[in-house]
Structure formats: structure tokens, C-alpha cells
């Protein structure tokens, strides 16, 4: 006789601990759930709408400067600390959590052209229009001490930018030439020049720390090697590059903020074509900074807005603006990748969320789960036209909007002309130049 | 290279020109000399100017210009030939003369050597440097390619990629590089120094250190463990007390109250021996309570419940018993407290009784002496009460001991007191538990009956009878009709209260059983009685197999000898006070009468005794083997389940009724 007995694996229905959730047996057969996708679609739609509803990126405005904010610097060790230099030579150190100014230093006469912190966070350097490089202590003067720089170096020419090495006691300034300084010496260890125009910005590569990138006002970007004390290569663009920023996660990638409204991401090994041309601004791009993840960067523009670009996209994913914000001169992405700071002409530093609709503060596990679920839904249905339209919608000030329209028309006209020229000329005599190649004038070895 | 080539061609050109000039001006005239010289100078300058276009060759040209056209040490002019001088031409004549071997060698060597190339200009050099450096760097950078690629392709990146562990600086390190500067800081430090607050690692003041040293670690641990245990116990008992307080059962509380009263009484006894004055006060209290009881209408059968019971009492034995019990209680409560010696005597007497004879036997004797004892109720109430009190007498000395302990250890610390309290409480708890057990045991048997056991047995018997009588009523077999007639006198009551009315039929049923056994037992089975109690239903089918035995028994139906033998040992039991018989009303008397008639020719007592013995045996705990052979191992004939298994799910001491429940109706009696 055959005895049939029920035998079940207790793993399938017994909880390991009583704190575990009860297992709810479900049949996942898709034929039993015919409305699964429509339901998810509705959820995705709602999530998208809510995202837009909650998109309030502006957090705070730090006011206190008495002139336009010309440069910003992050503290390498403290997330809450940020330094700013203004056009009247004033340097302020801010506490972001309290949204207060901790310390004010009259550092220079004239502009503070550049500011950078030492990698250890104990001191910072400023350069100004008064042809000096000054090193300051990060902590305020102790009781009875006067506010004085640790070191002051008097130079022969105006310094327009400064950056500190990521690991060693070396910093670099730029002006007429690129000077590399030892912190202990009053004269540069080595100076490098290529061409005679003034250099507006110089940056150390955060990964291969001997690499330097600079951009000069003769429209070129020059790369240097500190070890061999020689320039490496130069690329000449159509218009002047204001500043560059290295990708903190990819050693050979940098992005240049150009006067021709575009940003160019280059692979430094192949400078003849940029990896990506990022265009959305309607005026000169003045500053750029990468997020610490290296996936996105933020750009500040003369058109009174800042934009966030994914590294591999040519269009921005976000645009931030407020009525009161004027030309944005400098921008920084904080080290926790959550916030963006921008300093602008009208003397304010503004704090933004990097993710516009993100909820701040501690999330409960349920909130987190809901967030993740919604994120996934949005991702899944992102290409549905309705959802896409909602997700993409941004409000723009009229000036920017009209400029965009205008530029679109201009661009269209140019394209039409090109096409016409191609049509009406001998085949092969006129070639279409791609957008990427168009803006590169030459690469000089 | 182009430049070099250009220079060479230029040089060749100028040489040709010179040669031409030379050929023209070969015959030199002094008159023309000056002018010639001037012309030559100019020409030379021109040449220089032309050649100086190329910066590189300047030096060479200067060299050339230095030597005059006419006399040149270095340039051997090849006059007349108009051709360039070639080395081979020079070597030709040398070959013949052996004395110029050294020169020859030198010339050969010159011939084999090449001219050194010109150094590159600075820009070129820099450019080459740059290119090399760039290639180097881009190669160095390409080592990141795989990592970058991996990061780009990764579905998810979690930052920070490498989490650094934060290092905590010990306070000494922080303090070493720090000095009090501001007045406030100085003040704070002064305060700290005054209190001898150490700034470095073990941040303890001397006082704290001393206090730390005061108790050794082991002591502290032991002490702490004790305290913890005490606290745990306290909380445990508190929780338990709370739980008990919440119990809604009236019965439980009644039992509890009784227990308390009894305890109070006992304490009173003790107190009387130790401290008469306090005892007097207690006595007064008790007296007062008695007075209150007398004044109140409690336990007077005048309440709502009592009235309802009174209505029921006509048909319900239990109700009647309950009422009587209450009355008895009233009496008990309103009785004046007896002298101590009396109570002691009483107790002793009862105890002797208990030792000598079981209660049941006691009752039987009574039955033999007087009227039918089955209907007597409450006559052994006193014994029951004493029995209940018995278990209490055991724990008493324990409690006493505990109190003594307490007195001894009074000087101990608070914790010890706490612990002692718990000990005490625990002992008390045990006592009360015993009491409760005793109470519960007593409760299981019907209250107010003359003897609980007897009554239970009787009830069981009557139920059996009742059922059989019904069968018989239907089938109406030939046997004794007179009893049937008796039965029919009160048919309504039979249905309502089988315990009372079915009893007379017992004899018939025994007889009937034989016939029924012959005719067919299925009829019995066909009419299963829907009686709630398990015992009844269990017993029912077993009666038939026993039928032949009972037939034998029937032959020696009434054995006087048996009766007499059981009679002798229990003379004293008569001393047990009989309670309220007067309360029995007429109906009960009728019943008695009926029962008497019914049992007239039956050996009821012997039957009862036997059945009782069986019941007692059944009620004893038994070993039950619950092991299931074949679960988890081989089973079959001759295979015993393993010892381990038997231990795990095996043998229990189980009371018979639980066994019945476990095994169902097939339990053999």
C-alpha cells in the first residue's frame, strides 16, 4: 500500500525569529495579476508628480559679504565648513549647519582671486590682486592674538588662481605663468609657461596628483606634469575657457567651462575631440565642480542659473535659479554629495540640495523603502510620454527662456544654412563637422 | 634639414661666384687694385648679407671671409679646374709615395667620418620633450582604465567606496597641546586643580579612587549578583501577586479567603501560647466578626441566590446540599469560639479515625447501624474540614523556622532582609498552594453529601441504572414488574433527575443484562445516552462482557458475613457529629423510602465496595506509554522503541480519568 503523506519544508513557512515578517504566500503568476503594469504605471505617475511637487532645492542663503563672492573652497575634513572670498578682499568662513559666518578676514586689497584649503584642513591659502599669496590658519586666532596670515609671499605679478596639492606640501599659482611652490619656500620651485597670455585657473588632478590643468585667456587649455616640470599638451578652443575641473573618480577626465555657453568634457589622452559637449546654458559658463561621486557636475553661469549635468549626458538634468540670484561666479559641490553651494554677484552664497526633491533628515526604514520603490518605478516608466513630460518640466525665468528660444532659432538657421551649402556644392567638397569637433580649433603638441 | 640643405646650396653658389671672380681678376694691376679691393669688399658684404639670412651659417661665412681670396691656408683653391676638390684627387698622388703613409691614414679616417648634425633649436627640443612626457603620462594614466570602466558599468556604486575608520585621540593627547589662555578657562582649570581633578587618563578624584578600592571586585560582584537576584525575585513575586489579584474566579477567591481565615486562626492559637494579651485582643476581634456575622443576613438562606436554590431544591440534590452547606456555615460562623483544649481533642480524634479507617468504611458502618446511609448528608462534614486543614499543619513548622531565621539575621543588611522576606513569602506560597490543592481535591467531590466518595459512586451507579432502566422501559422484558411500576409512579422526575429516580432499578438491570447480553448487545449500543460525563459513557459498553461474572455474583447476593466483617473496625466513627437532618423535607423522605424498597434484596454494599476499590485503583496514577513505535525508526513485531524515545515522549503518571480521555471509551475497568 502506498501511503501519501504531506511533507513540507519548514523553511518555507517557519520564521527564523519571531521578529521576522510573516511570510505571505503569494502567487506571482502574471496571468493572475493582469493589472499589475497599469497599477505600477499609476504609481509611477504619482511618484513623478510628487517628486515635482516636493522639488524645493533651495535651502539657505548665506549673506554677509559686502561684495560679489569671487571664490569658494570646501573644507577637506569638515562638511559644515566652507570658505569664501569676495571681490573686496574679504574672506569668510561659514558654518553651514548653523548658517552663520564664523570668521571674517580682510585678506587682500582688491579681489580675492583664488582660495584653496590645505589637504589636512589646518590652513588655507588665498591669492589676491595685491600680488600676494597668503597662508592662513583655519582656526581663528586664539585669545590675545591678532588676525595675521601664517605666511605671506610677495610676487612680481598678479596671481589669478591657486590650488593645493592633494597629498604634499606643494601648491600651484597661476598668473603670467604656472608656478609651483613649496610651502616652506618663498620662491617658486618651478615655473612653467607655454604662450604669453595670462592663465586664469589651474587645478591639480586629485588622483594622479602630479598632473595639472590650466586654462589661459588665449582660448587654450594646457596640461602640465609637475614631476617632469613640463607642459604636456595644449588644446585651443573656439572661445576662452574660464575654468576646468578634474573628475575625482576618473583620473584622465576633466571638464572645461567655456565662454561659448558650453562645457566640454575631455579625455586628456585624446584632446582633439571632447568626450562630451554639455550645452544648456545661455551665457558664459563661469565655474564648474564635480560631485564627489564623479557622476555629475554642477556649472555656474553668467545667465544667473546653475545647472547639474550628468557626466555622460549633453543636456542638464536640473536647473536652479532664484529671482535674486545674479551672475553666478563660483560653485561647489559638497563632499557628502548632497548639497551645492554657489556664490554670486549679489554677495550671497546659496545652499542648494543636489537632489531637488530629496527629503532631508533621517528617514525611517519605511520611508526609505518607499523612496527606493518610487525611484525604481520612475526609472521603469521614465520613457512613457506623460511621465516623461512631468519629470522634465522645469520653470525658467523669462530671460533665460527667451534666450533659449532665440538661440534655438539661431542654431536652426545655422544648421539649415549648412545643409543648404552641402546640397548646393559639389559632392565631397563640403563636409559636415560634428558638434564635438566643431569647437576644437587645434591641438598643439 | 631643409635649412641645412638651403645653406649648403647657398654656399656652393657663393663659391662658384668667387671662382668666376677669381678667373676674371686673375691678372692683378696695382692701379685697379684699390678699386678692385673696394669692389671685392662690397661683393663680400653682399655675400655675407645673403648668407646671414640664414643665421646658422654665419660663423662659417665669417671664417671664409677672414681668409682672403688670394691666399688661403685652409681652402685649397682648385684654380683652373673649376671643379670642386675631392678627397680622392688628393689621395691619388699620395698613393705612390710611401713616406706619406701617416697622412694617408689620417685622410682615410677623415673620409670615413661624417659631419656632426646641427643641434635642434629650443622650441623643437621643448616640443619633443612635451611629446615624450605626454606619452609617458598618458601611459601612466591608462592604468586606471579598467577601474574607470568597471565603475562606469557598475549597476550600483556605494560611496564611500572605502570606508575609513575614524581614530579617536585619547584625551591626554588632546590636552597636552592645549593651554588655558582666557580668564574663563584659567578659572575653570583653577577649580579643577583645587579639587585635585586629574586631567589625564583615569579621570577620577582621589575620593573616587578610594571608594573604588574600598570593595574588592569579587565582593562587589557577589553583592551585585545577590541584589540582582533579590530584585528579580521581587519583581517575579510582584508580578505573580498582580496576576493572582486579577483572577476573576469567585471560587478561587473563596478558597483563598478560607485559607486566610484558617491561617489567622492558627496564628491566633500560636499567639495565645506566646502572648496571651495580644491573643485576647485577637479574640475580641474574632468575637466582633462573629457578632457582625450574626447581625448580618449573610448565610441565612435569605438572599436571592438562596431563594432560587430553595425553589430548585425540590428537584436538585445539589441545590439542597448547597443550601444546607450555607446554613452550616452560618452556624459555624456564629458559633462561639471553643476552648483550645476541646478543639485539640477533636482534631486528635479525627486524626485517629483517619488512620484507622477510610471514610467510606465509616459510612458503611453507619448505614449498617441506622437507616440507609446513602441518603445521609453532611454527617461527615467535620471530618472533611479537618482533612482540609491537615495539609496546613505540615508547612507550619517551616514558616516558624523562617521566622526564626529572620530573627537571627535581623542585624544583616537591607538586602538580606529583602532576601529573607522572599524566602518567607515563598514558603507561605507553598503552603497556600497545598491548601488550594487540598481544597480542590475536596471540591471535586460533591459538597454537602454525607460522604463525598460514596456519593460520587452512587451517582455513577444511578446513572448506569437510569440508562438501563430506559432500555428496559422500552423493551419491557419479563423480569420484575413491580419495580417497574414503582418507577412509573414518578416518570417526570426520572427524566429530569436520573440520579434520584433510577436507583431502584439496579437489581433489574443486573438481571436484565444477562438477557440483554444474550439477545444482543447492539441494542445497547444503538441507544447511546447523551450524558455529558465521560465516565458514564465509558462504563456503558463494558458492562456487557462482564455480565457472566455478575451472574455468578448474583448467586451469593446478600452475604451477611461480608457485611459483618466490614462492620467491626469503625465504632468510633459514630462519634462524628451528624448534621442537620431535620432539614430534609418530605420528598426526601419519600425518596429514602423508595431506595430502601429498591435495595431490599440486594447486596448493595458489597457491590459498592468492590466498585469503589476498582475506582480507587483506577484513580491511582499509572504509567502510560505514549511512545509511538515506527515514528522515526523501524517498527513492527518484536521491536521496541528506543530508550531515548521512550524517555522523550514516553511514560507519565497519569490519573485514570485522564487515561480515559486519552484512550477513549475502550478503557477496561
Contacts between the chains, C-beta under 8 A, distances in Angstrom:
chain1	res1	chain2	res2	distance
A	142	B	181	5.9
A	143	B	181	4.2
A	143	B	182	4.6
A	144	B	181	6.7
A	207	B	144	7.1
A	208	B	137	7.7
A	208	B	140	6.8
A	208	B	141	6.3
A	211	B	137	6.8
A	223	B	134	7.8
A	225	B	133	5.3
A	225	B	136	8.0
A	225	B	137	5.6
A	228	B	129	7.8
A	228	B	133	4.8
A	228	B	136	7.7
A	230	B	126	7.7
A	230	B	129	5.5
A	230	B	130	5.9
A	230	B	133	5.0
A	231	B	130	5.9
A	232	B	130	6.1
A	232	B	133	5.5
A	232	B	134	4.3
A	232	B	137	5.9
A	233	B	130	6.9
A	233	B	134	5.1
A	249	B	148	7.5
A	249	B	151	6.2
A	250	B	144	6.9
A	250	B	148	4.7
A	250	B	151	7.6
A	251	B	141	5.5
A	251	B	144	4.6
A	251	B	148	7.6
A	252	B	138	7.6
A	252	B	141	4.5
A	252	B	144	6.7
A	252	B	148	7.9
A	253	B	148	8.0
A	268	B	138	7.3
A	268	B	141	7.1
A	269	B	138	4.1
A	269	B	141	6.3
A	269	B	142	7.2
A	292	B	159	7.0
A	293	B	157	6.9
A	293	B	159	5.7
A	294	B	151	7.7
A	295	B	157	7.9
A	337	B	159	6.8
A	445	B	127	6.2
A	445	B	130	6.2
A	445	B	131	5.4
A	445	B	134	7.3
